[in-house]
Amino acid sequence: MKDFSILIIKPEVIKITEEIIKSINRRGYKIIFRIEKNNWRNTAKKIYNEFSPKQIKTYINGYDKHKFGDKFLILALKHQKGSTLKRLNEDKGNFIRYQTENEKTLRAEFGLPKKYNLQHQEITFVYCGIHCPQTEEELKYQIKLFFYPTDLSIFHEG
């Protein structure tokens, strides 16, 4: 697989996409391509499959409660210095810590504040605006999720 990763700009921050892209470019990433999609609620169930149906329902209810919409954007990125997957995870930041610590991350820059958080039992759902796969395995899964059965050859060395 080529040295790249994907970054999802989620519905809660889709309106500031151009600001996010400027930040990504300043951090040394080049956008290989971008695809706009709809149906984030259904997609979230597939991406965040570690949550139970009741837990994910709480998360998805937040999109209705806050009227974030359903549109999201997928960016395929490559970092000028390589190790894109690793670098992007560092630049992405923690899913919740960005709300309490002074991070220089994408989530700290664009994620929503605590007042949007929703609680389901012991789990706090945060609307951090940015998602990217953490591992090579997750990257492969999400590529298939978003791009299969279209031509996947752009993701392989050739």
C-alpha positions, 0 to 999 in steps of 0.5 A: 500500500502507498504511504497515505491515509484518509481523514474524515471531516465529520458533519459537525465541522463540515462548514469549516472545511476550507479552514481545516484544509489550510491547517492540513496543508500547513502541517505538510500534507498534500491532498491526493483526492477528496470525496464528499459523502452523505449518510454519516449516521450509517457510516458511523455505525460501521466505523465505530463498531466497537460500540454497542447498538445502544451506545452508538444510538446515543452518539448518532442522536447527538447529530440529530439533537445538534442538527449537524447534518449528514454530509461528510468529506473524505480526504486522502492525504500524503505527508511530505516527509512520509509515515503519513498514517503515524503523523496524521494520528499524532496531528489528529490528537486525542478524542477527548483530551483536546477539550481540557489540554492545550494541544496543537492538534486538529481536534484542538483546533476544530473539535467542538467544546464539552457542551456538545458531549453526550453521556451513555453510562460510562462513555462520553461521546465527543464531537471532535470533527475529525476522524482517521484510521489508527492502524494499517488494518483500520485504513484497509477496512475503511478504504473498502468501506468507502471505495469498494467496489470501485477501482481500488488500484489507486491505493496500491503500489504499481 
